[in-house]
Each structure stands twice: as C-alpha cells, then as structure tokens.
C-alpha cells in the first residue's frame, strides 16, 4: 500500500531564512512521482514541484527545491529565502506510475515570521 | 490555477438536504477527479471520471454520493441527505491524460452541513 507521512504538523521560520518540510513515503511501485502542493488560507491547491522516481537530479523551481533521497524514501521540500506569503499548509503527495490516484500526506502548516 | 472552475465555492445545507457541486475541467482536459479534504487532513481520492464514464469510484461512500461527467456540461458531485460528517472541502482536478505528471486543481467547494 502507498503511504505519505508528514511528521511536522506545524513549523515556524524567520523571514528570509530557509526551511525544510519533511516528507517520507512508502510504495512498492518501481516508478512513481512525488509532488508538493501549497494551500494558502484561501483554500486553493497550488502545485509547486514534481520529482520523478527515476530523475537523476533533484527538482528545483525558483525558491523551491526537492531533496530527494530514494534509498531513504524521503522527498523533503526546501524553501529558500522565506517570504511572508509562504505562510500556508504544504502537502506532499505521491502517484504510482500507471495509476491516477494521488496519495496525500496530512500536511505541514508553515508560518513565516517577520 | 483558474483553469479548473468549481462552483459554488461555499455551500451551506441543513441535514437531510441535497448538495450539488459542479466542476468544469480545464479546456482540453477530459479526465476529472474528485477529492475530499476533511478539516485538518490531506486530500483523499473519491472518484475518477471521463466523459460519460465513471472509471473508478472506489473512494466514494457507497450510499448518498454519486458523480457524473456528462457529454455536455460540467462534472457534478451529488450528495443526498447530507449529514454533518459530510462537511468538508471538495476539490475537483483535471488532467489531459490518465497518467499525466500533474493534476490541476480547482479552488474547491466548501460544504457546511448545519
């Protein structure tokens, strides 16, 4: 069975500093994709970054990077130079290759402090 | 992401009433997925539809819930005889193909059952 675990219910970070949000996963699929979504207080789900299980390089998108450690089954999100607008819920998700179901973690609520 | 349109954004119903949630996928997308987010939880898969077909409804409660995606018009998630436990955010997502790398989410419909 597939599972996503986010062990940090809440995190604080000082503005302009970097923060790492943890995500571990469990799957028996040899091929899968890992995703991070941001959910601000307004409620919409905003796609941030994607990592394929066979990608050799860690994914990066602007200030977001994904620290993918396949052997440890972890896919941590790193946000550099935090901004006040980064305050939101962050969800890690996984989809097995050949499937369409996304499995979501329970989320981490990030608060950026001025 | 303004591509996937959901309405209403907020819906209040009394116990026993019916709730209808609509979703228009992004232009060119023929695959629609519904997810439910209970308070303080991640999203959970409910149902996957293509035009005029339900492909997978394994995540949807067997009673009171139904979904459709007609040839013309939006996809509709229907909840009959709502109960307080149905209070949640219901997200629709669409994709161009079944195994795409990214789901595009709507802004969600928040159902409150009094």
Interface residues (C-beta under 8 A of the other chain):
Chain A: X4 X33 X35 X37 X42 X43 X44 X45 X46 X47 X50 X52 X91 X93 X97 X98 X99 X100 X101 X102 X103 X104 X105 X106 X107
Chain B: X1 X31 X33 X35 X40 X41 X42 X43 X44 X45 X48 X55 X56 X59 X89 X91 X93 X95 X98 X99 X101 X102 X103 X104 X105 X106 X107 X108 X110
